[in-house]
C-alpha cells in the first residue's frame, strides 16, 4: 500500500471509529475497521475522479451518510 493510500485509510479508520462511537455502537476490530475503511476510500477515490473534489472532504461526507445501526 502506498503512502498516500495508507494515510487515506488511516483517516477513514478514525472517521469510522468516531461514527461508531457517536452512534453508540461498538467499534469493530482493527482488521475489520481497516477493511471497511479501504472500501470507503475506494468509493471516495472513485467520486473524486468523477467530480474532482478533495478526497478528505468526500470521506467525511461518505462516512457521515452511513446509516445508523
C-alpha positions as CSV (number, residue, x, y, z in Angstrom):
1,X,0.0,0.0,0.0
2,X,1.4,3.4,-1.0
3,X,2.0,6.2,1.5
4,X,-1.0,8.4,0.4
5,X,-3.4,5.4,0.3
6,X,-2.2,4.4,3.8
7,X,-2.9,7.9,5.0
8,X,-6.3,7.9,3.5
9,X,-7.2,4.6,5.1
10,X,-5.9,5.8,8.5
11,X,-8.1,8.9,8.2
12,X,-11.1,6.8,7.2
13,X,-10.5,4.5,10.1
14,X,-10.5,7.4,12.5
15,X,-13.7,8.8,11.0
16,X,-15.4,5.4,11.1
17,X,-14.4,4.9,14.7
18,X,-15.8,8.3,15.6
19,X,-19.0,7.4,13.7
20,X,-19.5,4.1,15.6
21,X,-18.9,5.8,18.9
22,X,-21.2,8.7,18.2
23,X,-24.0,6.3,17.2
24,X,-23.4,4.2,20.4
25,X,-22.2,1.1,18.5
26,X,-19.2,-0.9,19.4
27,X,-16.2,-0.2,17.3
28,X,-15.2,-3.3,15.2
29,X,-11.9,-5.0,15.5
30,X,-9.0,-3.1,13.8
31,X,-8.8,-5.6,11.0
32,X,-12.5,-5.2,10.2
33,X,-12.3,-1.5,10.5
34,X,-9.3,-1.4,8.1
35,X,-11.4,-3.4,5.5
36,X,-14.3,-1.0,5.9
37,X,-12.0,2.0,5.6
38,X,-10.5,0.6,2.5
39,X,-13.9,0.2,0.9
40,X,-14.8,3.8,1.8
41,X,-11.5,5.1,0.5
42,X,-12.1,3.3,-2.8
43,X,-15.5,4.9,-3.1
44,X,-14.1,8.3,-2.2
45,X,-11.4,8.0,-4.9
46,X,-14.0,7.0,-7.5
47,X,-16.1,10.0,-6.6
48,X,-13.1,12.3,-6.6
49,X,-12.1,11.2,-10.1
50,X,-15.6,11.9,-11.3
51,X,-16.2,15.2,-9.5
52,X,-12.6,16.4,-8.9
53,X,-13.1,17.1,-5.2
54,X,-10.8,16.6,-2.2
55,X,-10.7,13.0,-1.0
56,X,-10.7,14.0,2.7
57,X,-13.9,16.0,2.2
58,X,-15.5,13.2,0.3
59,X,-14.5,10.7,3.1
60,X,-16.3,12.9,5.7
61,X,-19.4,13.1,3.5
62,X,-19.5,9.3,2.8
63,X,-18.9,8.3,6.4
64,X,-21.4,10.9,7.6
65,X,-24.0,9.5,5.2
66,X,-23.7,5.9,6.5
67,X,-26.8,4.7,8.2
68,X,-27.0,4.2,11.9
69,X,-27.0,0.6,13.1
